[in-house]
Amino acid sequence: MKENCYPNFNQKMISHTCSNGLKICVFPKPGFRRSYAMLAVNYGSIDISFQTGEGIYTSPLGVAHFLEHKVFEQPDGGNALSVFAKTGASPNAFTSKTMTAYHFSGTEKFMHNLEILLDFVTTPYFTDENVAKEQGIIGQEISMVNDRPVWRVYENLMSALYSVHPAKDSIIGTVDSIGRITRDVLFKCYNTFYVPSNMTLCVAGDVLAERIISAAESMLSRDRVVLPVRDYGYEPPAVARKYVEQKMETPIPMFGVGAKCAVKTSGEDGMRNRIIADLAADVLGGPSSPLYASLYGKGVISADFDSEAIIFPGSITMMLSGESRDPKRVLDEVCKSTESLAGGVEAGYFSRIKKAYLGTKLRSLDKVRGLCHEQAEAVFGGYDYLDTIEVINEIEASEISAFIAKMFKEESVALSVVHGK
């Protein structure tokens, strides 16, 4: 067990790597009434092709999300959600392109709830009957999600930016792809990725790290499994399509301007690149950016405008999204702004952006859910989240300019638009 202290912002993290490879991270929060635990799996929708002893195995799209649904079901016919309900805990789960996570929060019976979490995630129960039933449920979910314009803007943009990398594919799959998911497919992917060496347990609250470590070591498999090599293919620098549009029921057109670039996203260098990407998103399109002020002041965009960096293994995407009756004008203004920022970022402006960003990170340390989520992503990225806070002050304006210049090359930019019918 290792204790890392961060006196500059009054935080500490206790970490432990079990013999089976599971990394446990505990953030003690004395006096906090609510505690939170997340068991995360380094397995998301992009992990569809991987090396096995028999060669490359490629699963249908949507298996990671399908597993998220099925793992809650138990061999006795019950469901983990109903078990949690009896203890007063608030459980949930999510699947992203890079991660699947199961979590709960509660004010009492924490260790009992933790044991429920560890038990149901590591006790799969898949039958032909319950898989067929879930195909119908997820098919309905696909229809509902695909009716959301904001979702279509994002997914269409990813498919425009990427031609090979599975970031281009939908997290939940398609009706056709989930129809090809069988009990055997689920067990194949579950047994490959749902192993302790590919998972992390992150906890924050008024808890004892020793008890958490003891529970995990006693309940989980003690075998350390060698993880497969994932195959994301070679992604060319140029986007697949420069422009994609779709007609849906929306009163005002919605858009997403995106750019991609290949960059290291793991280890200490990857951690620094992630911070630079986040800061670059704020510098370019944050609420205090000249671009936002100009577009909003001229009525080109609504107040609902967002700029964010999206991280994938070996690649970073930057996305600026919102509502506009003239999305192509937004694209033109974004390109002009990136050209200017690539030539240099004004020192005073960058200093303000960095201070605001640091303030947001420091405030997040008291939000147990976000803290555990950030640490889980950090574990899978090969670093610790609290280390990022100490690195923020080291970032220089020249690094932001260089990143924006690398990201927003003409061949690497795409526009996704959803118009009203």
Secondary structure, DSSP 8 states (H G I E B T S, - for coil): -EEEEEGGGTEEEEEEE-TTS-EEEEEE-TT-S-EEEEEEES--TT--EEEETTEEEE--TTHHHHHHHHTTB-TTS-BHHHHHHTTT-EEEEEE-SS-EEEEEEESS-HHHHHHHHHHHHT-----HHHHHHHHHHHHHHHHHHTT-HHHHHHHHHHHHH-SSSGGGS-SS--HHHHHT--HHHHHHHHHHHSSGGGEEEEEEES--HHHHHHHHHHHS---------B------SS-S-SEEEEEES-SS-EEEEEEEEE---SHHHHHHHHHHHHHHHHHHHSTTSHHHHHHHHTTSS-S-EEEEEEEETTEEEEEEEEE-S-HHHHHHHHHHHHHHHHT---HHHHHHHHHHHHHHHHHHTT-HHHHHHHHHHHHHHTS-HHHHHHHHTT--HHHHHHHHHHH--GGGEEEEEEEE-
